[in-house]
């Protein structure tokens, strides 16, 4: 099936009143959760994941994708108007966006941000359509290649967490352990079940993901002060052609940066946004304007973040490997609907695969239409008292966790996962490795044990593929990069101590 035929099939599968309504609701819910500080895309999609149990597979995935999209822009709204980023990627946007608001140009900042997001998402979508052709090549990958790719994704996530390697390994190990609970698919033996029939079926990673992201955010934010009400004049939302002309270059550069960052496993959206911001400042003829309300400082990071949001789907759709915590949640939504992410999705369920791609196109348009007229509505969410908001969210999450298997055990799993996530965040440990290893763990184990079953030497088995060798080479480079950074830090500390001793 050609890309053109796939797009036609995708539009045919989602262009129904029901699915379009779910997408509009998804964008709205995403923006509502996105404007809440701390509730970024992972938390927003995790909190609203129970919705997938209520609608058809195509509608549920389209709605989750719309929630993801809406939450990305929701964080931008509060970053520009209140200087309170809804997520890490919005920090870069707020540097100049808030300065524009203080000058009465908040409406213009939001408008140009929405336009940049649309352009970045649309161009990245074209790249995704062409990348979908790689799904045919992915069908030729062997279990050795899949093992190497999954291991590469895991290593890159841990190595580039921005924290210490140990702080990345601990949550990753927890995720791997949880993934082993239940029946061994090769021998049928029970592992770490302690005789519990509930645990024999394995731990529901839907409940775990809802806990470590959604419940953790609520527990983290309990007791914090309510944000101030927003009442400033945001000014007109019209954008002059002069502003668009000056921003075209920023949109193009931001799209390229975000698209390629999104292909890297575990690459945070904040990295793409700040890289785009630094690039815009470097190429600008007036770098002194940045930090004081430069419109390019708003457009570039937001375009990069939206392009990243699209390209994040490429590893998931073509290889079945989630490249971020949000993609792990969407992976879970697909599994709940009986769909296996990866190249077989295009072969066995082309209407769903292409429906997801076309739903992203429509979500981009819906977001542009909804973003500006309802700005004050989204910001008014900040006025809802937390003592009313959090119980309502907890009720939805509890019902959703119960609906996974109609079991109270899954509700308990969600709460335990939330408490563990809260503890990890208190010790400044990232949650993304835990979510990804929970999904990648069974994939790693299954393909590794298939290799062992051949009875050949490990090197002969797992180094017999060029794809696998390439993955292992990249892993070595990641470890070398991390080791060099640690060595450089130690040398700097040793040199500083030596200078201190000399002075004394």
N, C-alpha and C positions, 0 to 999 in steps of 0.2 A: 504494500500500500504506500503510495507516494504521500509526501507531506501535505500537498494540497487536498488529496482525498481524505487524509486523516483529519484535517481541519474542518472540512465539510461534515464529516461524520461526527466530530466533536460538537460542532454548533447544532447539529440536528438533535443530539442527545441532551443538550442543556437548554435549548431555546423553548422551554415550556413555562407557563405562568408559575407553576409550583416551584421549579428550580430557581427562576429569576427572583421570586419572592424570598426564597431562602438565602440567596446571595445578597440581596439588599439588607435583610435582617442580619446576616453575617457581618457585613461591612459596618453596620450600625453598632452591633455588639462589640466588634473589634475596636472601634473608635472609643466606645464607652469605657472598655477596660483599659485601652491604651492611654487614656488621659489620667488614669490613676497612677501616681508615682510608684515605681517598682513593678507594676504589672505590665511587663513587656510582652512581646510575642509569645515566648514559651509559656508564661503564666496564663496569658489570655486564652491560648488554644487549649491548654490543659484544663482550665476552669470550665470551658465550654465544650469539652470533648463529649460529655454525656449526650449531646444533641444527636450524635451519629446513630444512637440507638432508636431514634424516633422517625427517621426518614430513609429514603432509598439510598443505595450506595453512591450513585452519581451525585444526588442532591447533598448528601452528607459531606462528601469530599469537597464539593464546590463551596459549601457553606464554611467548612473549616479553612479552606484557602482564602475565602473572603474575610474571615475573622483575622487570619494572619495578616492580610493586607491592611485591614482597617486598624489593627493595633499598632502597626508600624507608623501610620500617619497620626494616630492619636497621641503618641509620644511626642511628635513634632509640635502639635498644637500647644501643649503646656510648656514645651521648651521655649517656643517663640513668645508666648503671651505672658508666662509667669516665671520664666527662667527655671522651671522645675521639669527636667527631662523625664519623660515617661519610661525611657529605656536608655541604655548606654550610648547607642548610636545617635540619639537626639542631643547629646551633650555638645557635639560639634556644631549642629544646626543652631543651637541656642546661643552660641558665642556672639554671632552677629544678628541673629533673629530677634533676640531680646532687646538689643540696642536699637533696632528699627522700631520695635514696639514703643520704647521710651520716647522716640521721636514722633509718635503718632502714625507710624507706617506698619503696624502689626498686620493689618489686612493685606497690604502689598506683600509682606514677607510670607504670609500663609498662602497667598495666591500663587506666587512664583515658586514656592515650595511644592504646591500641588501640581503645577504644570511640569516642574522638573521631575517629580515622582512619576508622573504619567509618561513622560518622554523616556526616562530611564527604564521603566517597566516595559514599555512597548518595544524598545530596541532590544532589550534583553530577551523579550518573548520571541523575537525573530531568531535570535541565536539559539534559543531553546528548541524551536521547531526544527532547525537544522541539526541540532545535537541529538534530537530524538531518533535520527537515522542510525546513530551508534547502537541503538537497542538491538538492531539486527546483528551487528558484530558481537555484541555482548552475549548473544545466544551461543556463540562458539567458545565462550570461556569455559574452562574445566574447573573442577572443584579445587585444583591447586591454585588457579588464578584467583578464584573467589576468596579462598583463604588468605592469599597474599594481599588482595585489595582490602579486605575487611581488617586485617592486621595493620595495614598501612593507615587506614582511616583512624583506627584506635590510637596508634603511636603518634600520629600528627596531632590529634586532639589533645593528648596528654602533654606532648612536647611543646605545644604552642598555647597553653592555657593562660600564660602571662603570670602564673604563680610558680612556686617551686615545683620541681618534678615530683617530690614526695606528696605535695598537696594535690597533685593531679592523679597520682597512683592510688591513693587511699579510696576516693570515691569510685575510681574505675574498678578496683578490686571488689568493692561492695556490690557494684552492679554485676560483675562476673559471677560472684557467689550467688546472688539472688537468681540469676539465670540458670544455675545448675539445680535448683530445688525442684523436686518432682521425679517423675519416672525417666530413667535412662532410655532413650529411644533406640539404643542398639541392643541392650541386654534386658530391658524391662525391669531392672532393679530400681528400688526406691532410694532416693538420695536426699538426705537432710530433711526428711518428712516427719521424723519423730513419731511415726505411727499415726499421723493425722490424715484422714481421708481427704480433707480440704487441700492440704499441701501436696498430696500425691499427684494432683492434676497440674501442679506448678503454680508459681506466683503470677497473678495477673499483672502484666506490666502496664496495663491501662490504669489500674488502681495505683500502682507505684508511681507512675508519671504524674497522675493527678495530685498525689501526695507531695512528691518532692518539689514540684513547681507551684501548684495552686495553693495547697495548704501551708507550705513553707512561707510563701509571701504573706499570707494572712497572719501567721504566727509572728513573723518578723515585724510586721507593721502595727501589731496590737500595741496600744498605749501611746502611739505617736500622736502628736497634735494635729488637729484638723487644719488643712491648708486655708489660707486667707481667701475670701471671696474675690472673684475677679470682677471689676466694675469699670476698668479703664476703657477709653475710646480706642478701638483698634484701627479706626480710619477706614477709608474705602478699600475694597478688595479688587479694584480695577488695576490692571497692569498695563503700562504703556508699551508700545512696540519697541521703544528705545531700550527699556529694561529687558525685554525678551531678546533683542538683538545682542545686548551685552552679556546675556546669560547662555547663549547657544553653545559657546565653547565650553563653559563649565558643565553643561548638561552632557555634552559628548564625552569629555574627560571623566566625569563622574560615572557615566554608564560603563566605560571600559574598566575603570578601577573596580567598581562594584561587581561586574560580571565575573571577572577573573578571581576576585576574592571569594565569591560564592562557590566556585568550583573546588576550593581548598577545604578539606575536611576540618571542621571545628573552627574555621576562620570566623571570628566575631564580627558582627556588623559595625561595631565601634571602630575596629581597625580600618575597615574600608572607608568609613566616614571621615576619620581623622587623616587618613592618607590623602583622600580627596581634598580636604581642607588645606593641608600642607601644600599640595600640588597647586591649588588655586592661588595661594598666597605667593608661591614661588614664581609662577608665570605671570602674575598681575603686574601691570605697569604702575599701580598704586598700592603696594603692599601695606603702606601705613594706614589704609582705610580698614583693614581687617581687624576685628575686635571692636570696631566703632560703628558697625552697621553696613558692611559691604554686602551687597546683594549676592555676589558670587560665593561668599562664605556661607550663604544659606542654601543656594541652589546645588552646589557641588556635593556636599555631604548627603543631602536628602536624596539626590539622584542616585548616588552610589549605594545608599542603603536600600533603595527600591530595586535597583538592578540586581543587587545581591540576593534580595528576597526571591527573585525569579530564578536566578541561576542555581540557587540552593536546591531546586527541584531536579536538576539534571542528574546528579549522582543517584538520587533516589529513584528516578523514573527509568534510567538506563541500566543501572547496576543493582538496584535494590539495596543501596547502602545509604543510610541517612548521614548527612554531612554536618548536622547541627542538632541541638536539642529540640528545636521546633520541628525539624524534619523527622526526628524520632517519634514525636507525637503524631504527626501526619501518617507516618509508617504504621503506628498503632491503629489509627482510624481505618486504614486500608485493611489491616489484618482482621479487625472486628467485623468488617463487611465481607470476609471470606476472600479477599483479594491479596495476591502476593506481589509486592512491589518489585520492579525489575523488568528485564526485557520480555519475560513471558506475559506481562500485563498487556503489552502491545499486541502480542500474538493471540492470547486467549480472550482478552476483554478490551478490544480496541476502542469500543465506545466509551468505556470508563477512562482509559489512558488519554485519549484525545479530548475527552470531556474535561479532564482536569486541566489540560493545557489551555483549551478555549475558555474555561471558567476564569483562568487568571487574566485573560485578555478582557473579559467582561468586567471582572472585579476592578481592573484598572480604570475602566470607563466609569463604573458606578461610583468608585471612590472620588474621582474628579468631580462628578456631578454633586455628590453629597458633601464634599469637604467644606466648601466655603459658605453656602447658605445657612448651614446649621452649626457654625462655629460656636456661637454662644450656648447652644444646647449642649454640646459636648463638654464645654468648660463648666456648665452648671452641675455636672455630675460630681464635681469636687465639693459641692455644697451639701451633698447627702451625708448625714452623720454616719460615722463608721460603725456606731452601735446598731444601726439599721442595715447598713450595706453588708457587713461581714456575716451576720447570721443568715441573711438571704443567700449569699454566695455559698456558705457552708451547707445549707439545706440542699441546694442544687447539686453540689459535689457529692454529698452523701447519697442522694437518690441515684446519681450517675454511677457511683462506685457499686452500689447494690445491684443496679441493672446489668452490670457486666455478666454475672452468672446467677443473678437472683440469690445472692449469698451475703449474709452479714460478715462472713470471713473477709470478703473483699473490702468492706468498709473498715474493718480492723487493719487490713494491709495498708489502706490509704492513710490512716492516722499514724501508723508506725512509720511509714515512709515520710510523712510530713514532719514528724518529730526528728527523724534521722537527717532530713534535709535541713531542718532548723539548726541542728547541732553542727552540721558541716559548714553552714554559712557563718555560724558564730566563730568557727576556727578558720574563717577566710578560705574555705575550700570550694572549688567550682563544682556545680551540680551537673554540668553537661557531660563529663566523662561517665558518671553513673548512669545517666539516661542512655548514652550510646552503647556502653558495654552491656547493658541489659538487653538491647536489641541485637548487638553484634556478637555477644557471647555464644548463643546457640549456633549461629552461623559459623563462627570460628571453630567451635568444638566439633560440629558435625563434619565439616570438610577436612579438619585435621585427622579425625579418626578414620575417615574414608581412605586417606593417604596411608595411615598406619596399617590398615587392613590388607594392603598389598604385600606386606612382608618384605619390602625392599628397604635399603638404607635410606635414612632421612634425606641426605644430600641428593641422592639419585632421584628421589621422589619429588621433593619440594623445590628443587632447582632445575627441573626439567623443562620449565616454561620460560620463554623470554619475558612475558608479562610479569611473572612472579619475580624474576631476577631484577627487573626494573623497579618493582615495588620495594624489594629488599634494599636496593641501592638508595632509594629515596629515604628509607628508614635510617640507614647509616648516616646519611647527610643530616637528618633531623637530630640524631643523637650527637653528631659532631658539632652541629650548631649550638645545641644546648650545652654541651660540654665546654665549648670554647667560651660561651657567655659566663658559665660558672667559674672557669679558670681565670678569666679576665677580672671578675669580681673579687676573687680571692687575692690576685696579685695587687689589685688596687687597695684592698684592705691591708695587705702586708706592707705595701709601700707607705700607706698612711700611718701605720703603727711605727714603722721605722723612722719616719720624719718626726713623729711625736716624741720618740725616745731621744732623737738627736737634739731636739729643741730643749728637752728637760735636762 
